[in-house]
Every structure is written in structure tokens, then in C-alpha cells.
């Protein structure tokens, strides 16, 4: 009896083993992937496309080059995924700032949208756009990524501003706001003119109150 019981327990433990091992492995894999994505964005923002190789990113992330290529077989896979990942994170963070909407404080919404274009994500994305203009393999992927990110950002802006796009001119006004924010992000690459940016934010908030009602 005792031998049978021990064998049964051993069999049960053996059956549980792969399942118990699988979860930690999956967790480690997700953690490795996230480190690679964050390191890729940081490298792209700091060193540009030419200086951001898979080996450089892997070293910064603290993983082997082989592990990096296991998750992202090509350099293009790595960097488009990295910018998309952080864009999604920023979109989530932007929505979380105003869980109930913010139509009564449009200036805060404008400020948050402008902040999207003045951080490392925008700098990294800009390097990716420049590289895509010269890299035939990269161009269609970045174009598609930019279109998706742009659509999502526009939807978020419409929701946060409680904008009624059935009214003539509303869609163009919201898009103009995003274009303005992108322009401020470009200017910020060279000089951090916070005072001028605040004046522009205030003016745009007033324009939105007038146009959107």
C-alpha cells in the first residue's frame, strides 16, 4: 500500500511540474520582452537609428543577443514593436489621467496631449520616421504604425474633449490640436521653451472652448 501511495504522489508531482514551470518561464519571457522594448526606445531616443543595433539594445536590456533575436528576429521587428509598445502605454496613461473625461478642464487635456509629444517616445518615433524615409523595408511598417497610433490618439482626444464630430469643423479642430502638439514636440528637440509652450497651450484651450462649445 505504502509503495503504491508513494508512486501516486510522485506521479502527481511529475504531472504538476511542467505546469508549475511553465508560468515562471512565461513570466520571465514577458519580462525579457518588456526590457528589450524599453531599452530599444531609450537607445533610439539617445543614439538614433544608426547607433541603435540589436546588440546595443540587448546589452542595455541585460540580455543576450540570442535572446533578443528570439523575441524579435529582425531589427525592424524590434524597433517598430518598441515604439508601438510605448505608444500604447502612453495612451493608457493619458486615459487614466481623466477617467471621467475632462470637458470642464480643456486646458489640462491640451497640456496632457502636448506632453505626449515632448518625451522620449516622440524623439524615438522621430528617429524611426527618418530611418523609414530611407529604408524600404522599414517604411511600410512605420507608415502603418503611425496611422494606427494617430487614429488612437485622435479618438482619445475626441473623448477627453467631449467633442461632437458631427458638427462641421470639429474633426479638423481636434486634428489641428494634435498637429500643433506635434509641432511643439519638434521645437522641443532643439530648445526647451516651456514658457512659450504654456502660452500656446492656453491659447489652444481657449480656441477649443470657443469652437467646441
C-alpha positions as CSV (number, residue, x, y, z in Angstrom):
1,X,0.0,0.0,0.0
2,X,2.7,2.4,1.0
3,X,4.6,1.8,-2.3
4,X,1.5,2.5,-4.3
5,X,0.8,5.7,-2.4
6,X,4.3,7.0,-2.9
7,X,4.3,6.2,-6.6
8,X,0.9,8.0,-6.9
9,X,2.3,11.1,-5.2
10,X,5.4,11.0,-7.3
11,X,3.3,10.8,-10.5
12,X,1.1,13.6,-9.3
13,X,4.1,15.8,-8.6
14,X,5.5,14.9,-12.0
15,X,2.2,15.9,-13.7
16,X,2.2,19.2,-11.9
17,X,5.8,20.0,-12.6
18,X,5.5,21.2,-16.3
19,X,2.5,23.4,-15.5
20,X,4.3,25.0,-12.5
21,X,7.4,25.5,-14.5
22,X,5.6,27.0,-17.5
23,X,4.2,30.0,-15.7
24,X,7.5,31.3,-14.4
25,X,9.0,30.8,-17.8
26,X,6.2,32.8,-19.4
27,X,6.7,35.5,-16.8
28,X,10.4,35.6,-17.5
29,X,9.8,35.8,-21.2
30,X,7.3,38.7,-20.8
31,X,9.8,40.5,-18.6
32,X,12.6,40.0,-21.1
33,X,10.4,41.2,-23.9
34,X,9.4,44.3,-21.9
35,X,13.1,45.1,-21.0
36,X,14.0,44.8,-24.7
37,X,11.2,47.1,-25.8
38,X,12.0,49.8,-23.2
39,X,15.8,49.6,-24.0
40,X,15.1,49.9,-27.7
41,X,13.1,53.1,-27.2
42,X,15.8,54.6,-24.9
43,X,18.5,53.7,-27.4
44,X,16.6,55.1,-30.4
45,X,15.9,58.3,-28.5
46,X,19.5,58.7,-27.4
47,X,21.5,57.3,-30.3
48,X,19.2,57.4,-33.3
49,X,18.7,54.6,-35.8
50,X,22.3,54.3,-36.9
51,X,23.5,53.8,-33.3
52,X,20.8,51.5,-32.2
53,X,21.7,48.0,-33.2
54,X,20.1,44.8,-31.7
55,X,23.4,44.1,-29.9
56,X,23.4,47.6,-28.3
57,X,19.8,47.2,-27.2
58,X,20.4,43.7,-25.8
59,X,23.3,44.9,-23.8
60,X,21.3,47.8,-22.3
61,X,18.4,45.4,-21.5
62,X,20.8,43.0,-19.8
63,X,20.0,40.0,-22.1
64,X,22.0,38.1,-24.7
65,X,21.8,39.0,-28.4
66,X,20.4,35.5,-29.0
67,X,17.5,36.1,-26.5
68,X,16.8,39.4,-28.2
69,X,16.6,37.8,-31.6
70,X,14.4,35.0,-30.2
71,X,11.8,37.7,-29.4
72,X,12.4,39.9,-32.3
73,X,14.0,38.2,-35.3
74,X,14.9,41.4,-37.1
75,X,15.9,44.9,-36.2
76,X,12.8,46.3,-37.8
77,X,10.6,44.0,-35.7
78,X,12.3,45.2,-32.5
79,X,12.0,48.9,-33.1
80,X,8.5,49.1,-34.6
81,X,7.3,46.9,-31.7
82,X,9.1,49.1,-29.2
83,X,7.6,52.4,-30.4
84,X,4.1,50.7,-30.6
85,X,4.5,49.4,-27.1
86,X,5.4,52.7,-25.5
87,X,2.7,54.5,-27.6
88,X,0.1,52.1,-26.1
89,X,1.5,52.7,-22.6
90,X,1.2,56.4,-23.1
91,X,-2.3,56.1,-24.4
92,X,-3.3,54.1,-21.4
93,X,-1.7,56.7,-19.1
94,X,-3.4,59.5,-20.9
95,X,-6.8,58.0,-20.4
96,X,-6.0,57.2,-16.8
97,X,-5.4,60.9,-16.1
98,X,-9.0,61.7,-16.8
99,X,-11.1,58.6,-16.0
100,X,-14.3,60.6,-16.0
101,X,-13.5,62.8,-19.0
102,X,-12.2,66.4,-18.8
103,X,-14.5,68.6,-20.8
104,X,-14.6,71.1,-18.0
105,X,-10.8,71.5,-18.0
106,X,-9.8,71.5,-21.6
107,X,-6.5,73.2,-20.8
108,X,-5.5,70.1,-18.8
109,X,-6.4,67.9,-21.8
110,X,-4.4,70.1,-24.1
111,X,-1.4,70.1,-21.7
112,X,-1.5,66.3,-21.5
113,X,-1.7,65.9,-25.2
114,X,1.2,68.2,-25.7
115,X,3.2,66.2,-23.2
116,X,2.8,63.2,-25.4
117,X,5.0,64.9,-28.0
118,X,7.7,66.2,-25.7
119,X,9.1,63.0,-24.2
120,X,11.4,60.2,-25.2
121,X,8.6,58.4,-27.1
122,X,8.3,61.2,-29.6
123,X,12.1,61.5,-30.0
124,X,12.3,57.8,-30.6
125,X,9.4,57.8,-33.1
126,X,11.0,60.7,-35.0
127,X,14.3,58.8,-35.4
128,X,12.2,55.8,-36.7
129,X,10.4,58.1,-39.2
130,X,13.6,59.5,-40.5
131,X,15.1,56.0,-40.9
132,X,11.9,54.8,-42.6
133,X,12.2,57.5,-45.2
134,X,15.5,55.8,-46.4
135,X,14.8,52.2,-45.5
136,X,12.4,50.4,-48.0
137,X,11.9,47.5,-45.6
138,X,11.0,49.7,-42.7
139,X,8.8,52.3,-44.4
140,X,5.5,50.4,-44.8
141,X,5.7,49.1,-41.2
142,X,6.3,52.6,-39.8
143,X,3.6,54.1,-42.0
144,X,1.1,51.6,-40.8
145,X,2.2,52.0,-37.2
146,X,2.0,55.8,-37.4
147,X,-1.5,55.6,-38.9
148,X,-2.7,53.4,-36.1
149,X,-1.2,55.5,-33.3
150,X,-2.6,58.6,-34.9
151,X,-6.1,57.2,-35.1
152,X,-5.9,56.1,-31.4
153,X,-4.6,59.5,-30.3
154,X,-7.4,61.2,-32.2
155,X,-10.0,59.0,-30.6
156,X,-8.6,59.7,-27.1
157,X,-8.6,63.5,-27.8
158,X,-12.2,63.4,-29.0
159,X,-13.3,61.5,-26.0
160,X,-11.4,63.7,-23.5
161,X,-12.6,66.9,-25.0
162,X,-16.2,65.7,-25.4
163,X,-16.1,66.8,-29.0
164,X,-19.0,66.2,-31.2
165,X,-17.5,65.3,-34.6
166,X,-20.9,65.6,-36.3
167,X,-20.6,69.3,-36.0
168,X,-18.8,70.9,-39.0
169,X,-15.2,71.8,-38.3
170,X,-14.9,69.8,-35.1
171,X,-12.8,67.0,-36.5
172,X,-10.4,69.4,-38.2
173,X,-10.1,71.4,-35.0
174,X,-9.1,68.3,-33.0
175,X,-6.7,67.2,-35.7
176,X,-5.2,70.7,-35.7
177,X,-4.7,70.5,-32.0
178,X,-2.7,67.2,-32.5
179,X,-0.7,68.7,-35.4
180,X,0.1,71.7,-33.2
181,X,1.2,69.4,-30.4
182,X,3.5,67.5,-32.8
183,X,5.0,70.9,-33.9
184,X,5.7,71.8,-30.3
185,X,7.4,68.4,-29.9
186,X,9.6,69.1,-32.9
187,X,10.6,72.5,-31.5
188,X,11.3,71.0,-28.1
189,X,14.0,68.7,-29.7
190,X,16.3,71.8,-30.1
191,X,15.2,74.1,-27.3
192,X,13.0,73.6,-24.2
193,X,10.9,76.7,-24.4
194,X,8.5,75.9,-21.7
195,X,7.1,79.4,-21.3
196,X,6.2,79.7,-24.9
197,X,4.6,76.3,-24.9
198,X,2.4,77.2,-21.9
199,X,1.2,80.3,-23.8
200,X,0.3,78.2,-26.8
201,X,-1.5,75.6,-24.6
202,X,-3.6,78.4,-23.0
203,X,-4.5,79.8,-26.4
204,X,-5.5,76.5,-27.9
205,X,-7.6,75.7,-24.8
206,X,-9.5,79.0,-25.4
207,X,-9.9,78.2,-29.1
208,X,-11.3,74.8,-28.3
209,X,-13.8,76.2,-25.8
210,X,-15.0,78.6,-28.5
211,X,-15.3,76.1,-31.3
212,X,-16.5,73.0,-29.3
213,X,-18.8,74.9,-27.1
